[in-house]
Structure formats: C-alpha cells, structure tokens
C-alpha cells in the first residue's frame, strides 16, 4: 500500500502539471498580464489567504491520528469531530453578520487569534481541552470559508471596480494554489510527525507560525470593509435567512452546497479509518488528495475555457462524487482486502478531483447570486444544514452496526450527492432563466470608461453578451 501511495503521488503530480499547462494557455486569452493593478490586488489577497490555508491544512492529516494517539476510541473521536461541526452551527452562523457589521478585516484578525488557540489545545491529552479546541476550531473554520471570500469580493467589485467575470479567475487560482499548499502541508506534517519525536502533535506546533504571520499581515496590509451595517445583529441574522428563502437561486445553490459539503466533511472523518493499515503514510495520502484538488482546479479552467458554464461544472462535480460514494458502498466493507483498500483510495481520489473543480465553480456562482450586503451572513447560513447533516452522520457511529460497517455512511453520502445533482439541475434552469432576462444588463459602458475592457482580449462571458 505504501508503494502504491508514493507511486500515485508521482503520477498525479505529473498529471496536475500537464493539466495546469493546458489551463494556463486558456487563461492567457482571458486576462492580459499587463493589468498591473489587478495582479497587485490579487497578490495582496493571496499572501494572507494562503497563509491562513497553510495553517489550516497543516492540521488536516493528523487530527484523527492525534486523538487515537491520546488513546481515545472511535466513538469518542466522533464526539470531538461533532463538537467542531456543532460549534459551526451554533456560533459560526454569527460570524457572517459580525463580519458584515463589525468589519471583515477585524474578523480575519479574530480568525488568526482563535485558530492559534485551537492549535495550542492540541498539545494537551485532556479530552475537555481537546473538546474546547474543537469548538473554537469550528468557529475559526466558519470564518475562513466566509470572511476572506467576502472581503475579497467587496474589494474586487466595490473598491477597485474590476469586472465580475474576473472573480472566477481569482478563485480558480486560489483553488490551484490551495492544492499546492495542502500538498506541501501534507509532506511537512508527515515529516515532522515522524522525525521530531512529538508524534502527531508536531504538525499542530508548526501550524502556529503561518497563523500568527497571517494575522500580522491582515493588520498591516488590508483595508477594512463592511456589509450591510444598517441592521442590528439579530436583524442582520434574520435578513440573511430571509434572502435565502425569498430567492430561488440562492436557496437552490445553498442547498447544493450544503449537500455536497456534507459528503466532503463526512469523508474528512472516514478516510483515515478506511485507509489506515497501521503503516499507511497518512501525510502522503493527504498530499495525494491535494494533488487531485490541483487537477480538479485545472480541469475547471479547461472546461470553462471550452464553454462549460460554472453551473454545469458544478453538476459534473456532483456526478463524480456520486460515483465515488457508490464504489465505497462496496469496497469499505468489514474485513476489506488490500485490493478493496486500494480501490477505496482510488475512489477517494476521484472525489478530491471533483472537490478541486467544485471550489472555483461555487465561489463564482455565489458571487453572482448572493447580495454583497449580506454575503458573509448568507454563506454562513449555508453551513448550518451541512453541519447538522455531518454531525448526525458522525453521531451514528456510536451505533455499533454502523461503526463496524461504514458502507452505511457511504450509502447515505450517495443519497446526498444524488439529491444534490437533482437540485443542481433545478438551479441551472433557474440561473439560466435569470441570466436570459438580464442578458443586456451587463454594463459594458462603465467598464470601457474605466479602461478595464482594454485588458480583456477574448472572454467567453462577454462573447455571450454580444450574441
């Protein structure tokens, strides 16, 4: 198994490089390299966001292993995971309105402080310290996946006035480098866990540095921006919920996101017990997953360049995840053979490629359908059903039958992904109808006046407007 993992990492790296070269040729047709202001703005965002992601990814490969290292049973580990997801439901929902009202820069600084504390709790074998750490980790994760994106979209559209079509380019790049960072993090965590003498505690110590530097850079380089500050805190929370239920596109997209990410986070818990044979290099397995995310990011760019809409790419992601879950419904059986484990590993790789395609697609679609004034708020409401579903699935592992036969959980994920595919089809129709009614609504004149379209050589989105 170990040889297969290292060989797979090498092959996937070559595939990712080749796919990225093909994708880059298409991207050069979209945005001129000479747009210095846009490139400079991107870099200021990337530096901070990538450090935040590095601090997050360094912890990924060894969370489950750390809890097992401290002697906790699978059911107790499941409770710790549930604590993180539940805190995202209870407290994480508040981070969106707080970011809109209090300021997204301040919330990004709070992320750095909270996640640093979370890492420090991992150094204690005490269950309740670990439990508190998971609670704070859930809050920090909500901040990471809403505050940073909301800050960028506001700066991109409102402060700098760049075309909305360029948002998808930025998030495609972040997804690619997210994969690169995660690969690097997986290798570093693997090396530090095996060589520093601290076991699975070591990656959490290393994660402190990028998190602290991230906070310092936010303080010194970011401008503050806000969402809708007219409402009070409770009013802002309910306003976000009203937006979701009053707009069919927002509701459908949020439902698709919740279903797909439920599968993703359940997988985050399951992959270690399914693949760990005792000698499995978990950090390298994690790195393989992250290379697949890079491949998926490149595939997103290639498909977008060839005329696929972001909504259709999202549907392809759900189909791929459904196939992966269907395979695991057979191979993750009790007493699985080595061949079964290898096939499960390959199925997981397919899922990760889909995730790599998913992130830039969903980021672009959210930027198109969610009102800027309540972006962080609405995005955190999307996470509520996802966290509830994930908590329910993990708590089911307390049932001995389910704990011993994880095919049941994979079967539930298959149902979720198929339901997500159905709702995605509904979203595609709604999104297409809405765009058709606004076909002449893109204000090209303003872009021409600002000189931004001078940098656009040939962009599929703008071609569609002219047809």
N, C-alpha and C positions, 0 to 999 in steps of 0.2 A: 504493500500500500504506500509506503514511504517513497519508493522509487517512482511509482505512478504519479504521486503528487508533485515531486520535483520535475519530472518529465512534462507533466501537464502545464506547470508554471512556465517552463521554457517555450513550449509550443504556443500557449496563449499569448505570451509576450510578443512573439513574432507576428501572430495574427493581429494583435492590437496595434502594433507599429504599422503594419501594412494597411489596416483599415483607417488609421488616422491619417496616413499619407493621402489616401484616396479622398477622405473627407476634407482635408485641408485644401485640395485643389478646387473643390466646390465652394468652400468658404471664401476663397480669394476673389471669386466672382461677385460675392455679395458686398463686401466691405473693403474699401480701399485702405491700404496700410497707412496712407498719408493722413488719415484722420487722427491727428495727434491728440486732440482734446479727449476724444472718445477712448483712445488707448490709455491715456494717462489716468482717466477716471476709472477705467476698468482695473488698472493695476493697483490703485489705491484701495479698491474694494477687495480684490483678490488677496492681497497681502494679509489683511486682517482675517478674512473669511477662511483662508486656507490654514492659518494658524489655529483657528477655532476648530476646524475639521480635524487637524492633526491631533490636537488634544483629545478629541472625541474618539478617533479611530485607534489611537494607541491603547485604549482600554478594551476595545471590542473583542480581540481574540481570547482573552483570558478571564473574562468576567465569570463565566460558568466554572472554569477550571479553578479560579481563586476560591470560590465558595466550596467546591469539592475539596480543595487543598486544606481548608479550615475544618473539614470533617462534617459538613452539612449533607443531609440526604437530599435526593432529588425533589421530594415534596417541599422541603424547607427552602431549597434554592428557588423553586417555583414561587413561593411566597415572597421572596426578596425581589424577584422579577416583577411580580404583580404590584408590589409596593411602588416601583418606579412608574409603571403604567397608570396605576390608580392616582398617583400624585399629579400626573399629566392631566387627568380628568378633573380632579378637584381644584388644583392650584394652577396648572398650566393654562387652563381656559382664561384665567385672569391676566396672564402675561400679555395677551394681544391688546385688550383695552388699555392696560397700563402703558404699553409701548406707544399706543396712539395718543394717550393723554399726557403721560409723563415725559415721553421722548424716547425715540428708538436708540439714540446713542447711549443714553443712560441705561437703557435695558441691556444693551450689548456689554456695557461695563459690569452690570449686575450678573450677567451670564458668566463672565470670566471669574468673578469672585465666588459664585455659587458652585461652579463646576470644579474649581480648585479645592474648595472644602470637601466636595464629594470624593475627590481623589484621595484626600488625606484620611477619610474614614475607612478606606480600603486597607489601611495598614493595621487595623485592629481586627482580631479574630472574633470579637464580641458580636453576637447576632444583632443586637439592637443598634449598635453603632453602624453596622452594615445596613440595617433597615433604614436608619435616618439618612445615610448616604444615598440610598436608592431613591428616597423621597425627594431629596434635593436634586439628584440626577434627573428625575422625571421633569422637574421644573426647568432645569437648565436645557434639557433636550427640546422642550417646547419653545424656549427662547431661540435656540439655534435654528430651528426649522421654521421660524416665522419672523423674528425681529430682523435678522440680517437681510433676508429677501425683501422685506417691506422697506427697510432703509434704502436698499439699492434701487428698487423700482421708483420710489419717490424722487431720489436724486437724479436718476436717469431721465425721467419724464418731466418732472416739475422744475427742478433747479437748472438742469442742463438742457432740457428740451430736445433730447435725441429721439429719433423715430422709434415707435414701439416695436417695430419689426426687429430692431437690434437687440431687444431684451432676450429673445430666443438664442441669439448668437452667444451672448454672455453666459447664459445658463448652460449651453452646450459645452462651453469651455470649462465652466466650473465643474460639470459632471465628469469631464475627462480628467481634469487635474485632481478632482476628488478621488478618482480611482488611483491615480499615481501616488497621491499622498497616503491613501489607505494601503497600497502595496508596500510603500516604504515603512509605514507604521507596523504592518504585519511582520515584516522582516526584523525591524528593530525590536518589537515586542518578543519575537521568537528568540532572538539572540540574547536580549537582556534577561529573559526568564530562565534561559539555560546556562548563562555564563556568570551572572553577577552574584549568584549564591542566595538571592532572595526569593527564588521560585517565581510563581505567578504574581507576586506583589510588585516586582520590578517595573513592569510597563506602566503602572499607575504612578510610580515615582517619577518616571521620565515624562509623563504627560503633564506634570506641573509646569514645566518650563514654557511650552508653547501657549498654555492657557494664560499664564501671567503676562507674557510678552504681548499676546493678543489684547488684553485689557489696557496695557500701557499705550499701544498704538491707537486704539479707539479714542483714548483720552486726548492724544496729541494730534491726530490726523483727521478725524471725522467731524463733519458739521452735524448739528442737531436737526432732526426733522420730526414732524408730528403727523398724526392722522386727524380725525375729527375731534376737536377739543371743546366743541360747544356742549356736548352731552356730559353729564356726570358719569362716574364709574359704572354704577348699576345700569344707568340708561344706555351707556355705550355697549355693555354686555348684551342687553336685550336687543339693541339696534342691530348688532351683528347677526343675532339669531333671526330677526325679522327679515333681514336682507336675504338670508339663505332660503327661507320658506316663501318669500314673495317673488323670487326669480327662479324660474325653472332651470335655467342653465347653471346657476350657482348650486342649486340643490342637487342636480344630477352629477355635476363634476365633483362636488363634495362627497356624494355617496360612492362614486367610483374610487376616489382617493381613499376613503375610509376602508372600503373592502379590500383594495389591493394592498394597502399598507398594513392591514390586519394580517394578511398572509405573510408579508415581509417580516413583521415583528415576531410572529409565532415561529417562523423559520429561524430567526436570530437565536431563539431558545433551543430549538430542536437540533440544529446542525451538529453541535458538539456531541451530545449523547449518541446520535446516529452514526457519526463518523469516527469517534474516538475509540481506538482499539487498545489504548494504553501507551502505544509508541507513536501514535499519529502526530506529526509536527503541525500543531494547530495554527501556529503563526503563518506557516506556508500555505495551509489550506485557506486561511483568511486572505492571504495575498493572491491566491488563485481566484478567489471570489472577486477581489477588487480589480484584477486584470479584466475579468469578464465585464465589470461595470465600465471599464475603459472601452472595451469592444462595443458594448451597447451604446455608449456615448457617440462613438464614431459612426455606428450604424444609423443612429438618429440623424446625424448630419448628412450622411449619404442619402438616406431616404427623403429627407427634407429637400435636398438639392434636386432630387429626381421627381419632385412634385407631390409627394405624400404630405397630407396635412398633419399637423400635430395631433389632432383628434384621432385620425386613422392610425397613427403610430401608437397612440395610447391603447387602441383596441388590439393591435398586434402584441403589445406587451402582455395584456390580459390573457390572450390565447396561449402565449408561450408559458406563462405561469400555470395555466390550467393543465397543459401537457406535463409540465414538471411535477405538479402535485399528483396527477394521475399515475405517473410512473412510481412515485414514492408510496402510493397506496398499495403497491405490490412489494416493492423492494425493502421497505422499512419494517418488515415483519419480525416477530420474535425469532431469535436464533438465526438471524440473517447470515448468509455465507459471505465470504470475501468478495465474490462476484456481485452479490446484492449490494454490498457497501460501495463498491466501485461504481455501479450503475446509479446508486443514490447520489454519489458525488457528482457524476456527470449531469444528473437531473438538476442538482443544485446549481451547477454552472450555467445551465440554460436559464434558470430563474434569475441569476445575477445579471446575465446579459439583458434580460427584459427590464430589470431594475435600472440598468445603465441607460436604456432607451427612455424609461419612464420619467426620470427626474427632469431632463430639459423639456420634455413634452408637457408635463403637468405644470411646470413653472411658467411656461409661455401661456398656457390656457388660463391659469389663474390670473395672470397679468391682464388678460383680455376680458374676463367676465366678473372679477371681483372689484367693487368700487375702491379706489385708492384711499378714501377717507376712513374705511374700516377694514383695510386689508389684513393687518395682523390679527385683529379680533376675529374675523370670519375664518381665517386659516386655522386658528386655534380651536374654533368650534368644530372644524372638520376632524380634528384629532380626538374629539370626545367619543364618538361611536367606535373609532378604531381602537382606542384604549380599552373601552368596555368589552369589545369582542375579544381582544387579546387577553385581557385579564380572565375572562370566562374560560377561554381555551386552556390557559395555564393552570387555573384552579381545578380544572377537570383532571389534571394529572394526579390529584390526590386520590382519584378513583383508581384502584389497583389495576382493573382491567385495561383502562386507557393508558396508565403509566407503563404497563408491560407491552402494550401493542399500540405503538404510535401511528400506525396506519389509520386509526380512527381520527386522529387530529389532522393528518394529511387529507383524509376524506372530507373533513369539514372545510379545510382550506380550498379544496377543489370546488366545493359548492359555492364558497365565497367568490372565487375567481370567475366562475361561470356566471354568477349573478352580476358581477362587475362588468363582464363582457356584454350582457344584455342591456344594462343601464348605460354603458358607453355608446351602444348603438343609438339609444334614445337621445343621448347628449349630442351625438354627431348630427342627428336630424335637427335638433333644436338650435344648435350652434350654426348650422348651415342656413337655416331659415332666417336667423337673426342677422347673419352676415349679408344675406341676399337683400334684406330690407335696408341695410346700411351701405350697400355697395358703393354708392357715390359719396359716402360720408367721410372718407379719409381726407384730411385737409392737406393736400399736397402743396397748395399755395404757400402755407406757412413754412413748410419745410424748404421750399425753394427760396423764400425770402431769407431764411436763416442760413442758407448755403449748405444745409446738411445733405440735400439730394445730389450735390456735386460729387459726393463721395460714393454714391450708390451706382455701380456700373450696371448691374443687372440683378434684380431681386424678384423671385417668383411672386411674392406677395403683391408687389407693385405692378407686376405684369397683369395679375388677375384683375386689378382695379381698372386697367386700361382696356381690358377686353370687352 
